[in-house]
């Protein structure tokens, strides 16, 4: 066979194999696309079922004054409560306080966490997400940005999965405060430093490059913005026992009896109160509380109280060498029947009282009351005769946290605290219904340098 004949048949063979190669190529590409689609679909379904999230319900409640909120298309002031969604700036002024509650979809809408904004604070709420399904593996995540001022954060007990609250301080793009797990935390942010006080939980300061500093319980982490230095310092010490009312006495008496309801606290009613008020420990909105109630159409004076004594030796403030001492109380007023605090200004639905001895050996009673009913036409006084400060108006049906400020600098020189006899909190009036979450006496010991400076100045 000639060379030319072979060359004549080869092109024919090439044409015959060309469609087969093309078909195989299309088949292989289709199979690869099918595999990619299956993998993508599997990943997508797995993500949707186990890792996808939905927005939490977020409720803003104003405890005092009015709170400004700025949304993408709206700016307004709130005096009661409202739901909020992503990209919302929340700010308080010098006379206001707000609480933001983050509510999950599990366990009948359980409170997951809440945050209290003290006076002159602001934060950009970016997002709060929850797992889409009960079987999801994702966690609760709350993202807060551009925070400034004092924020008190509480993560509820008994949550079935992890909770992370991430806070970015104002003007610090590469720094985050991460709060994880059940507990309570105080975060105070200014332009010079960031203070994170871990009252019980897991707290971290995360710097640029993901370097993290863990803050132990009852310790305070301090970040200095001028030199990016982090210190772990002693936190506040609570000088009261059972401040959160978690520890019950095994032998609880009937409501209104003078038996101990709580370890370290003596609770009861004033003699001859009819009807008597009741006091009981109650879990409310994810918080363990002590509830004072008096209804039954009462039109006479009544008082339901709890008292913690420091004993016959009292609490010697001077001997403790403190530079800070403050009373703190968180509470919720459901109802009061009297206007303000009654005709004498002494029947507030909730009052905080401290009995103490001054440097001259004289005894004093310091009172601070709160009320939620105010009739503009009423002439009822806003301060009792023996009160050094006016009582505070608080919105009804809203949580409020009060902090006295430093008691060591509150009183004049001739009435400064030498020793403390005991702490009271009580509801009084005709009808009242109040829940108290916390009563604490927070102290901070002076450092050696501060003590030396004070000694030199004396």
Secondary structure, DSSP 8 states (H G I E B T S, - for coil): --HHHHHHHHHHHHHHHHHHHHHHHHHHHHHHHHHHHHHHHHHHHHHHHHT-EEE-EEEEEEEES-EEEEETTEEEEESSEEE--SSEEEE--TT-EEEEEEE-SSTTT-EEEEEEE-TT-EEEEEEEEEESSTT----EEEEEEEEEEEEEEEE-TT-SS-EEEEEEETT-TT-EEEEEEEEEEEEEE-SSEEEEEEEEEEEEEE-TTS-EEEE-TTEEEEEETTTTEEEEEE--EE-SSSTT---B-SS---TT-SS-SBTTBEEEE-TT-SS--EEEEEEETTEEEEEEEE-TT--S-EEEEEEEE--TT-EEHHHHTEEEEEEEEEEEEEEE-SSTTTTTT---SEEEEEEEEETTS-EEEEEEEEES---TT----SS-TT-SS--EE--TTSEEEEE---GGGTS-GGG-EEEEEEEEEEEEESSEEEEEEEEEEEEEE--HHHHHHHHHH-
